[in-house]
Amino acid sequence: MNGTNLQPWQVIRQDENGSRYRIGHCATRAEAQRLIQRLRLSAGARPAGDSARYLVERVEPAPRAHP
């Protein structure tokens, strides 16, 4: 894996039923927070009953198998 493409932060959308959807990967936590801010600003286009939450989670790399 090439470390230059690493994006260890993901943005999750969680709906009122608890269902979770990954909506983006980001290189930094700050970038993920900015994505959430943009999504919230565009929330005016969503139905009034939409009470989705946005979460930022760090993606842990999978352990590498040794031959």
C-alpha positions as a printed Julia matrix, in Angstrom:
67×3 Matrix{Float64}:
   0.0     0.0    0.0
   1.31    3.43  -0.89
   1.32    5.7    2.17
   0.72    8.82   0.06
  -2.9     7.75  -0.58
  -3.72    6.98   3.04
  -7.02    8.46   4.19
  -7.47    7.19   7.74
 -10.58    9.22   8.68
 -14.07    8.35   7.53
 -17.31   10.3    7.74
 -20.36    8.27   8.72
 -24.0     9.27   8.36
 -26.26    7.68  10.97
 -30.01    7.94  10.46
 -32.74    8.01  13.09
 -33.06    4.2   12.93
 -29.37    3.7   13.74
 -28.39    2.63  10.22
 -24.89    3.81   9.33
 -23.53    4.75   5.91
 -19.93    5.64   5.1
 -20.07    8.76   2.96
 -16.43    9.78   2.69
 -12.79    9.22   3.53
 -10.43   12.06   4.46
  -6.71   12.44   5.08
  -7.15   14.41   8.32
  -9.73   14.73  11.07
 -10.01   18.46  10.33
 -10.84   17.69   6.69
 -13.55   15.25   7.84
 -15.02   17.94  10.13
 -15.11   20.4    7.23
 -16.96   17.83   5.12
 -19.56   17.49   7.88
 -19.93   21.28   8.05
 -20.59   21.41   4.3
 -23.15   18.61   4.61
 -24.95   20.42   7.43
 -25.02   23.67   5.45
 -26.74   21.84   2.61
 -29.25   20.3    5.05
 -31.82   22.94   4.06
 -32.52   20.86   0.95
 -33.47   17.81   3.05
 -36.92   17.0    4.43
 -37.7    18.55   7.82
 -37.96   15.13   9.49
 -34.42   14.08   8.53
 -32.47   13.88  11.78
 -29.28   12.27  10.51
 -26.1    12.55  12.56
 -22.61   12.72  11.13
 -19.69   11.03  12.85
 -15.94   10.99  12.27
 -14.13    7.72  12.88
 -10.51    6.72  12.49
  -9.95    3.72  10.23
  -7.45    1.33  11.73
  -5.28   -0.42   9.15
  -5.78   -4.17   8.88
  -2.91   -6.23  10.27
  -0.54   -7.38   7.57
  -0.12  -11.11   7.1
   3.46  -12.32   7.15
   4.34  -15.12   4.72
